[in-house]
């Protein structure tokens, strides 16, 4: 029989009781970093004790989350790899396991064959992502137990959530917000450091050229002319110049030199850039590996496992780990390049920057290169909750 290797938190015990009282159906809305995956594992153990013949199916929106669940079931609950079925575009088990992890896209057509004629427990991670007409096919079967997990408790659930997710999984039965998690010591205090870099002369020239082309189009739009598609294309091209700024590499390396031997995760938007950073850091003696969709499943899982276990200190990734990554003991995050908002990044990184023995503060570095990025960061800084401090650092001209 499986069992958890860490004790349950108080909120998880309360949520488990709520779930039981709701006939083991419903959605838990838990702030990023609050421990919703561990809560789900508690529900799996409870379900197995209640019904030893039950088969569990876990639906996830991304391969990164499939990897995380696959490792977490083994490391945190003692499930054998042979007991786990994996279903995605790159891996398809020959027969169902006692626990099965499926990508949502795959589940649309494959889940019926896994749950037909048996008692099934359906878990949907990041369940707001299932709120679409296409994904509703993955939720259509009857299940004796259901659990939805949401990492975005402040999200205003739209009609599709009410029309698709609630009928399939049940209503929100438990909410655990940021303030309560901070009071309970479940989320680590964090600080932000926004780091300004300079564009190189050729990058600055290209950026300004695109800016000069955008200006007149805004005026044309104000006069009612249909130029929105042109504006968006140029804005994307200009943002790409900033994203590819070559000074992002030395700035990232310099930051990590300050935090050598600390557990750190680095985010970039592009696989090629992630690999350049990985190679550069490795050459400077950092214990580092990459994690992105360009790697095979086995290597990707091995790299994530090494980072979880402290066998490497730095994990360099693209968007693959933006949502739902659960890496204990990481105390530093570097956003080397990103298009998402600061609020989204903090929510997503909350599970990375979680409390650990000896860690008093988590630090999130955001590297930026242009005035529009600076304005966005300033605006979002006013809206953030919980940041102990916000520092503005310049690496221009260095």
C-alpha angles and dihedrals in degrees: 000000000000122000137177120259095212128054119254120256119240094252091050092054090049092048091048090055090049090051092050091049089051089059089260095296130112149074126280112208106201129172115248108275094022095114104258094152091055088049089054090051088054089053091051091053090047092048092050092051090048095046115014091190095056120123117213123215119189117196118201131177098222142039089237090062090046088055092048094051091045092055095038094054089054100039100037103031106025096242113162118236088237089061093057126082119202124203123182141114090281102036132039120175117222093227136011120272128214084261120031128191117202135180110236093240091053093044092061089076105016108045095078091064091052099050103029113125097359139089106265135190111207120202119184114194117205084010094183085072089064091060097106134098092245095048092046087079088068090058098044101098126089116259128186090216132023137182129183121197124199126190092189107068093164092056115117100232109230129219092272090059089053093042099043113018103037095052090049102040106016132249128305103286100174136027127191113182136197097260094052091047091051092049090049092050091241093123121049119234110253141197130207126224116188110198121201118209130182126245113236115248095262091046092048090050093052092045093052092045090056091045091055090052093049097052098068091045091059089055090049090051090050088056089056099259119146102244101125095113091052091049092051093049092052093045090052091048091049092048089051090057089056094043091054094047105142094216088070088079100058091039091055092047092049091052092050092047086063089053101040113164091014117117108257138171122204123203125201132165098231133057093217091054091046090055092048090052091047092052093045093050092046090053089055092054101261119144096237143154136175131239122195144120092272091071126082118256096252095050092043092052092045091053092049091047092051091051093048090051096045095246088127128029104208131047117190115200146161125220091310093095098038094103127049103346113159113198116157121216098019108141102171132055124182118196096202090175131353142160097197125096123265091244091054092047093051091048092049095043092048090090091052095046098055130143118281136168110286095010113117100166139019120215127208116195119197117192115207135173110188142055095246089055090049092051091050092050092049092049093048093045089065090055099046121107124212104013108144091205141348117217127192113208129182124212094167115134094015 
